[in-house]
Amino acid sequence: MSAPLIVSIPHRLGREEAVRRLKTGLTRAASSVPVLTVDEERWEQDRMIFRIRALGQAASGHIDVADDHVRLEVTLPWLLQRFAEVAHAAIKQRGNLLLTKKD
């Protein structure tokens, strides 16, 4: 099994506002990436558990929301491991936009 991809994104929103923004963020982000679909998205308190599909490959992970940061951890199948660096940069960029832009 490969090591998970972990992305930590700082924010100044507080936990409740970050959760509110993230509740619409994953589906909206997936709609802007044609090769990405969200198979599952469920919340358990301040943790979102998700399953996504890209290029025919499934990946699963979770997002933990804290008062001052969001931590995403996703386990990528071997085929998508080749895109881990690109995925890390894209997640960080989109996460920063979602958690810093004025709503």
N, CA, C and O of each residue as an XYZ file, in Angstrom:
412
protein
N       0.840     -1.187      0.000
C       0.000      0.000      0.000
C       0.879      1.242      0.000
O       1.887      1.301      0.703
N       0.497      2.211     -0.776
C       1.292      3.424     -0.885
C       0.986      4.390      0.254
O      -0.060      4.313      0.899
N       1.925      5.297      0.479
C       1.747      6.318      1.514
C       0.645      7.283      1.069
O       0.513      7.571     -0.120
N      -0.136      7.774      2.013
C      -1.205      8.708      1.635
C      -0.648     10.073      1.230
O       0.433     10.478      1.656
N      -1.403     10.751      0.414
C      -1.105     12.137      0.051
C      -1.734     13.004      1.129
O      -2.934     12.908      1.387
N      -0.927     13.854      1.762
C      -1.415     14.698      2.843
C      -1.180     16.160      2.479
O      -0.081     16.555      2.091
N      -2.243     16.952      2.613
C      -2.162     18.388      2.338
C      -2.748     19.126      3.534
O      -3.865     18.838      3.964
N      -1.994     20.072      4.064
C      -2.477     20.894      5.170
C      -2.613     22.332      4.669
O      -1.689     22.882      4.069
N      -3.767     22.926      4.920
C      -4.048     24.279      4.438
C      -4.455     25.148      5.628
O      -5.486     24.899      6.252
N      -3.650     26.167      5.947
C      -4.023     27.059      7.057
C      -5.167     27.979      6.656
O      -5.343     28.290      5.478
N      -5.941     28.409      7.641
C      -7.008     29.379      7.393
C      -7.249     30.193      8.656
O      -6.760     29.854      9.733
N      -8.013     31.275      8.506
C      -8.352     32.146      9.634
C      -9.851     32.270      9.806
O     -10.335     33.255     10.366
N     -10.583     31.291      9.335
C     -12.045     31.371      9.317
C     -12.707     30.871     10.592
O     -13.849     31.231     10.879
N     -12.018     30.065     11.343
C     -12.662     29.339     12.427
C     -13.249     28.060     11.866
O     -13.501     27.952     10.666
N     -13.464     27.099     12.736
C     -13.920     25.769     12.322
C     -15.281     25.793     11.629
O     -15.447     25.180     10.574
N     -16.253     26.493     12.208
C     -17.618     26.466     11.652
C     -17.681     27.025     10.238
O     -18.320     26.436      9.366
N     -17.023     28.159     10.003
C     -17.046     28.762      8.663
C     -16.284     27.903      7.665
O     -16.710     27.778      6.517
N     -15.174     27.311      8.072
C     -14.418     26.427      7.179
C     -15.269     25.212      6.782
O     -15.291     24.825      5.614
N     -15.959     24.623      7.740
C     -16.838     23.487      7.443
C     -17.938     23.909      6.476
O     -18.237     23.193      5.520
N     -18.536     25.060      6.721
C     -19.611     25.545      5.846
C     -19.121     25.674      4.406
O     -19.806     25.258      3.472
N     -17.946     26.245      4.233
C     -17.404     26.411      2.878
C     -17.046     25.076      2.242
O     -17.270     24.871      1.049
N     -16.500     24.183      3.025
C     -16.104     22.891      2.479
C     -17.296     22.015      2.103
O     -17.183     21.160      1.225
N     -18.417     22.218      2.749
C     -19.592     21.385      2.445
C     -20.044     21.548      1.002
O     -20.650     20.632      0.446
N     -19.773     22.669      0.392
C     -20.103     22.841     -1.021
C     -18.870     22.776     -1.905
O     -18.987     22.689     -3.127
N     -17.702     22.818     -1.307
C     -16.459     22.938     -2.066
C     -16.037     21.728     -2.865
O     -15.571     21.889     -3.993
N     -16.178     20.505     -2.332
C     -15.696     19.326     -3.042
C     -16.473     19.090     -4.325
O     -15.879     18.871     -5.380
N     -17.779     19.131     -4.244
C     -18.595     18.914     -5.442
C     -18.345     20.004     -6.472
O     -18.250     19.723     -7.667
N     -18.238     21.248     -6.015
C     -17.970     22.362     -6.930
C     -16.594     22.211     -7.574
O     -16.442     22.463     -8.770
N     -15.597     21.807     -6.801
C     -14.250     21.612     -7.354
C     -14.248     20.477     -8.375
O     -13.620     20.584     -9.429
N     -14.951     19.395     -8.060
C     -15.002     18.255     -8.980
C     -15.673     18.628    -10.290
O     -15.291     18.126    -11.347
N     -16.667     19.502    -10.232
C     -17.356     19.892    -11.468
C     -16.454     20.690    -12.401
O     -16.714     20.755    -13.602
N     -15.406     21.294    -11.871
C     -14.490     22.065    -12.726
C     -13.327     21.219    -13.246
O     -12.514     21.710    -14.030
N     -13.236     19.968    -12.826
C     -12.198     19.050    -13.302
C     -12.911     17.888    -13.996
O     -13.459     17.013    -13.326
N     -12.909     17.872    -15.325
C     -13.718     16.902    -16.069
C     -13.414     15.436    -15.766
O     -14.311     14.602    -15.890
N     -12.189     15.089    -15.374
C     -11.854     13.684    -15.136
C     -12.136     13.245    -13.697
O     -11.835     12.108    -13.335
N     -12.709     14.126    -12.873
C     -12.934     13.828    -11.455
C     -14.422     13.752    -11.138
O     -15.189     14.649    -11.488
N     -14.820     12.665    -10.469
C     -16.193     12.542     -9.993
C     -16.176     12.184     -8.512
O     -15.282     11.485     -8.036
N     -17.175     12.675     -7.798
C     -17.311     12.389     -6.379
C     -18.297     11.231     -6.230
O     -19.470     11.363     -6.580
N     -17.821     10.097     -5.711
C     -18.677      8.930     -5.491
C     -19.373      9.000     -4.134
O     -20.514      8.560     -3.998
N     -18.695      9.549     -3.135
C     -19.264      9.641     -1.793
C     -18.696     10.869     -1.099
O     -17.526     11.214     -1.264
N     -19.544     11.516     -0.324
C     -19.124     12.647      0.514
C     -20.047     12.641      1.727
O     -21.243     12.901      1.600
N     -19.503     12.349      2.887
C     -20.329     12.347      4.092
C     -19.558     12.998      5.237
O     -18.337     12.882      5.342
N     -20.299     13.670      6.071
C     -19.718     14.400      7.201
C     -19.996     13.674      8.510
O     -21.112     13.216      8.758
N     -18.975     13.577      9.337
C     -19.083     13.100     10.712
C     -18.433     14.171     11.578
O     -17.213     14.205     11.738
N     -19.255     15.032     12.123
C     -18.814     16.203     12.887
C     -17.910     17.076     12.027
O     -18.375     17.623     11.027
N     -16.640     17.225     12.379
C     -15.730     18.103     11.628
C     -14.839     17.326     10.656
O     -13.769     17.801     10.276
N     -15.278     16.143     10.259
C     -14.523     15.314      9.316
C     -15.409     14.956      8.132
O     -16.526     14.464      8.294
N     -14.884     15.216      6.938
C     -15.559     14.784      5.721
C     -14.844     13.532      5.220
O     -13.623     13.518      5.062
N     -15.614     12.500      4.976
C     -15.087     11.258      4.428
C     -15.555     11.200      2.979
O     -16.731     11.418      2.689
N     -14.631     10.904      2.073
C     -14.998     10.954      0.660
C     -14.368      9.824     -0.131
O     -13.363      9.232      0.263
N     -15.001      9.548     -1.265
C     -14.470      8.664     -2.293
C     -14.609      9.397     -3.606
O     -15.678      9.915     -3.927
N     -13.539      9.443     -4.359
C     -13.556     10.093     -5.665
C     -13.052      9.116     -6.718
O     -12.464      8.081     -6.407
N     -13.299      9.475     -7.966
C     -12.845      8.663     -9.086
C     -12.224      9.603    -10.115
O     -12.791     10.638    -10.464
N     -11.035      9.208    -10.591
C     -10.351      9.974    -11.631
C      -9.665      9.000    -12.576
O      -9.000      8.060    -12.139
N      -9.828      9.227    -13.853
C      -9.224      8.368    -14.868
C      -9.545      6.896    -14.640
O      -8.709      6.025    -14.881
N     -10.767      6.623    -14.172
C     -11.199      5.260    -13.933
C     -10.662      4.626    -12.658
O     -10.905      3.448    -12.400
N      -9.939      5.396    -11.866
C      -9.351      4.893    -10.624
C     -10.050      5.521     -9.417
O     -10.333      6.719     -9.419
N     -10.328      4.717     -8.387
C     -10.989      5.212     -7.181
C      -9.947      5.556     -6.124
O      -8.930      4.876     -5.986
N     -10.218      6.616     -5.386
C      -9.372      7.034     -4.267
C     -10.285      7.419     -3.123
O     -11.392      7.911     -3.344
N      -9.832      7.201     -1.910
C     -10.643      7.565     -0.754
C      -9.784      8.294      0.267
O      -8.564      8.136      0.317
N     -10.461      9.096      1.078
C      -9.740      9.843      2.085
C     -10.674     10.598      2.991
O     -11.878     10.344      3.030
N     -10.096     11.534      3.720
C     -10.895     12.350      4.627
C     -10.258     13.734      4.773
O      -9.075     13.939      4.499
N     -11.079     14.653      5.209
C     -10.640     16.020      5.487
C     -11.031     16.322      6.921
O     -12.199     16.208      7.291
N     -10.049     16.709      7.730
C     -10.295     17.115      9.108
C     -10.206     18.631      9.181
O      -9.243     19.227      8.699
N     -11.213     19.251      9.787
C     -11.271     20.703      9.888
C     -10.976     21.111     11.328
O     -11.661     20.683     12.257
N      -9.955     21.940     11.502
C      -9.600     22.486     12.807
C      -9.873     23.990     12.793
O     -10.237     24.547     11.758
N      -9.699     24.637     13.927
C      -9.953     26.077     14.031
C      -9.077     26.895     13.095
O      -9.509     27.940     12.609
N      -7.841     26.436     12.828
C      -6.902     27.247     12.054
C      -6.294     26.547     10.835
O      -5.447     27.126     10.155
N      -6.711     25.322     10.552
C      -6.215     24.630      9.363
C      -7.156     23.496      8.967
O      -8.000     23.050      9.744
N      -6.975     23.055      7.738
C      -7.691     21.906      7.189
C      -6.626     20.907      6.772
O      -5.626     21.282      6.159
N      -6.833     19.637      7.101
C      -5.871     18.599      6.738
C      -6.575     17.541      5.896
O      -7.509     16.883      6.356
N      -6.119     17.388      4.666
C      -6.667     16.402      3.749
C      -5.705     15.225      3.669
O      -4.495     15.405      3.533
N      -6.250     14.036      3.754
C      -5.452     12.822      3.584
C      -6.197     11.917      2.618
O      -7.357     11.571      2.844
N      -5.527     11.539      1.544
C      -6.154     10.685      0.537
C      -5.163      9.610      0.116
O      -3.980      9.883     -0.084
N      -5.660      8.387     -0.017
C      -4.848      7.268     -0.480
C      -5.125      7.076     -1.961
O      -6.250      6.783     -2.365
N      -4.090      7.244     -2.754
C      -4.223      7.143     -4.206
C      -3.833      5.753     -4.678
O      -2.874      5.177     -4.164
N      -4.558      5.199     -5.651
C      -4.141      3.922     -6.239
C      -2.840      4.127     -7.017
O      -2.475      5.256     -7.345
N      -2.163      3.050     -7.302
C      -0.836      3.135     -7.909
C      -0.807      3.957     -9.188
O       0.163      4.673     -9.431
N      -1.841      3.872    -10.006
C      -1.852      4.626    -11.260
C      -1.881      6.132    -11.012
O      -1.223      6.896    -11.718
N      -2.643      6.552    -10.012
C      -2.737      7.985     -9.707
C      -1.555      8.498     -8.889
O      -1.372      9.709     -8.768
N      -0.747      7.593     -8.322
C       0.444      8.009     -7.581
C       1.380      8.833     -8.461
O       2.103      9.698     -7.967
N       1.364      8.565     -9.738
C       2.221      9.306    -10.672
C       1.848     10.780    -10.739
O       2.664     11.616    -11.127
N       0.612     11.097    -10.359
C       0.132     12.471    -10.410
C       0.074     13.119     -9.023
O      -0.528     14.180     -8.859
N       0.693     12.488     -8.033
C       0.587     12.959     -6.645
C       1.098     14.394     -6.482
O       0.463     15.195     -5.796
N       2.222     14.726     -7.094
C       2.763     16.091     -6.963
C       1.821     17.126     -7.562
O       1.577     18.177     -6.970
N       1.301     16.821     -8.730
C       0.362     17.731     -9.392
C      -0.916     17.846     -8.565
O      -1.462     18.937     -8.401
N      -1.387     16.713     -8.047
C      -2.599     16.723     -7.224
C      -2.375     17.540     -5.955
O      -3.255     18.303     -5.556
N      -1.223     17.399     -5.315
C      -0.914     18.150     -4.097
C      -0.991     19.651     -4.366
O      -1.618     20.392     -3.609
N      -0.350     20.093     -5.446
C      -0.352     21.522     -5.793
C      -1.764     22.016     -6.102
O      -2.150     23.100     -5.664
N      -2.534     21.233     -6.849
C      -3.898     21.634     -7.214
C      -4.803     21.700     -5.988
O      -5.592     22.635     -5.850
N      -4.693     20.716     -5.100
C      -5.511     20.710     -3.880
C      -5.165     21.914     -3.015
O      -6.057     22.584     -2.494
N      -3.884     22.187     -2.863
C      -3.439     23.321     -2.044
C      -3.966     24.635     -2.630
O      -4.468     25.485     -1.895
N      -3.852     24.798     -3.946
C      -4.307     26.027     -4.594
C      -5.819     26.207     -4.458
O      -6.280     27.281     -4.070
N      -6.588     25.176     -4.771
C      -8.051     25.282     -4.682
C      -8.517     25.433     -3.240
O      -9.467     26.163     -2.957
N      -7.847     24.742     -2.340
C      -8.181     24.868     -0.925
C      -7.930     26.274     -0.405
O      -8.746     26.826      0.333
N      -6.803     26.846     -0.791
C      -6.505     28.223     -0.387
C      -7.548     29.190     -0.920
O      -7.990     30.084     -0.199
N      -7.944     29.023     -2.165
C      -8.982     29.892     -2.738
C     -10.288     29.763     -1.971
O     -10.932     30.764     -1.656
N     -10.671     28.551     -1.675
C     -11.933     28.300     -0.976
C     -11.918     28.857      0.447
O     -12.927     29.370      0.931
N     -10.771     28.752      1.108
C     -10.692     29.139      2.517
C     -10.206     30.568      2.759
O     -10.180     31.027      3.901
N      -9.820     31.275      1.689
C      -9.363     32.655      1.899
C     -10.213     33.696      1.200
O     -10.264     34.843      1.644
N     -10.883     33.327      0.115
C     -11.670     34.331     -0.602
C     -12.851     34.791      0.249
O     -13.386     34.036      1.060
N     -13.237     36.028      0.047
C     -14.401     36.548      0.771
C     -15.641     35.913      0.191
O     -15.768     35.761     -1.024
N     -16.549     35.544      1.065
C     -17.767     34.863      0.643
C     -18.905     35.827      0.485
O     -20.013     35.422      0.133
